[in-house]
Amino acid sequence: MSRIMSGLGVVLAGVMLMAAVGCTHQKKEEGTKISPSEVPAAVMNSVKARLPGAEVTGVEKENENGGVVYDLELKQGGKKFEMDIKEDGTVMEIEKQVMSSDIPAAVITNVKAKYPNATVKDIMEVNKVSGKQETPLHYEVTVMDGGKERELVVSLDGSKVQTEEEAEKK
């Protein structure tokens, strides 16, 4: 019996170790917060070229598809921006804060239909960047729903509303 209990203890320890390693691995994929002074010059030059005078309010260094990407949160002229920039300075994506009055009414109408008790906190227009060309992809709408913050991905015409997790699965 003691052999069985000892064996179970080893198995349990192994499972706990695997869970701990899995959690650590997941955190690495989410990114590591760094200070703006640690951002490479090529990345900062791209920020300055696109958003002159912007203030960096947060930075995460992430590993995506085998490369390093910097996820920067910025403020310029009272608006929030987010940029994903490769280590070599290539801008991949820009998110721009927009007002609900500047987007199709169907975006807010359909968010409210799916989450009737939610309060809209923030709306960001997500744009894919290729060279100097920016192409709108969708909106990210942050809502407070029952004391919980949710980030929603909403199509440009407002016809499709899903959580960020649902959108990433597809």
N, C-alpha and C positions, 0 to 999 in steps of 0.2 A: 504494500500500500504506500509506503514511504517513497518507493521508486516512482510510482505513478504521480504522487504529489510533487516530487522533485521534477519530474518530466513536465508536468503542467506548469510549474514555476518557470522553467526555462522557456517554454512556449509563450507564456504570458509576458515574460521579459522581452522576448523577441518581438512580439506583437507591439508592445509599448515602444520599443526602439524604432520599429518601422513607422509607427504613427508619428513619433517625434521627428524622424527624418523627413517624412512626408510633409509635415507642417512647415519645417524649415525650408524645404524645396519650394513650397507654395509661396512663402514670403519672398523668396528671391525673385520669383516670376512677377510678383506684384510691383517690385521696384524697391530701391533703397533711397531714402530721403538724403539729399546732399545739400550743401550750402551753394548759393549762386557763385561764390568764388572758386568752386571746384569744377564749374562748367567749362569745357574747352573753348578756346577763343573762336574757333570756326562756328560753334553753335551760337555763341553770343553775337557774333557778327551777323548771322542770319536773323536773329531776333531784332537787332538794331536796324537792319535793312528793311524788314517788314513792318515793324512797329517802333519807329523812332521815339525815344524818350520813355518807353514802357518800363515799368517797375516790375522786377521779378519778385513774386510773392511766395513761390515754392518751386522746388525742383525734385524730381525723382529720376534716378538712373535705372533703366530697365534693359533687360536682355530680350530682344524680339527677333525671332527667325535667325538666330546665330549672330546678331549684331547688337551694338549698344545704341539705345535710343534715349534721348533726354525728353522727359515730359515736364514742360515748364508751365507754371501758372503765372499770369501777368495781369497788370492793370495799366490802362492807358486812357486818359481822358474820361475817367470815371467808369469805364467799362472793363469787364473781365474778359480775358482771352486765355486760351490754352494752346500750346504748340507742341507737336511731336517732331523732334529733329534728330536726325542721325548724327553720329559722332563727327562725320566729315562736314556737317553744316547743311546737309540736304533736308529741307523742310518737307515733311510727309503730310501733316495735317494741321489745320488751324481751326479752333473753335472760337466763335465770337458771340458774346452776349447780345441778345436781341430782346426787344420789348414785345409783349404780346400784341400790341397794336401794329407791329411790323411783320406779322406772320399771318398766314391764312386762318380765318376764324375756325375752320374745321379742326385745326390742331388742338386748340383749347377745348372746343366742344366735345371732341372725341376722348380727350384725356379725362374730362369731367364725367363723361358717360361711363367710362371704365372704372374711374375712381371718384365716385360722387362726393365723398367727404374730404377729398384731398384739397390742399391749398398749394397753388403753384408758387414755388420759391424762385426758380431761375430757369431761363431758356437760353440754350446755346445752339447756334447754327454750326454744324460740323461740316467742314470743307476738306476735300482731298486736294492736295497740292501737287502739281506737276510743273516744275520750273516756276514761272511767274503766274501760271494759270491756277485759279482756285475754282473747284467745282463743288457746289453744295450737295451733300449726301443725304442728310436727315437732321432732325432736331434732337437734342438731348434736353428733356424737360425734367427738372428736379421738383418733386412734390413732397409735401408732408402729409402722410396718410395715417391717421390713428396714432400719432406720436412717432411714427417711423418714417425715415427719409427714404424715398425711392427715386431711382434714376430711370427714366423712361426713354426709349428710342421711338421717335415718331416720324413717320414718312413726311416728306416735304408738303404733300397735299393734306396731311392729317388723317388719311384713311387707315393707317396701320399704327397701332399703339401697342408696344410690348415692353416688358422690363428689359434691362440691359442683359440679364442672364439669358432670357429667352432669345434675344437678338444674337448673342454670341454663340448659341447652340446651332444656329443656322448657317 
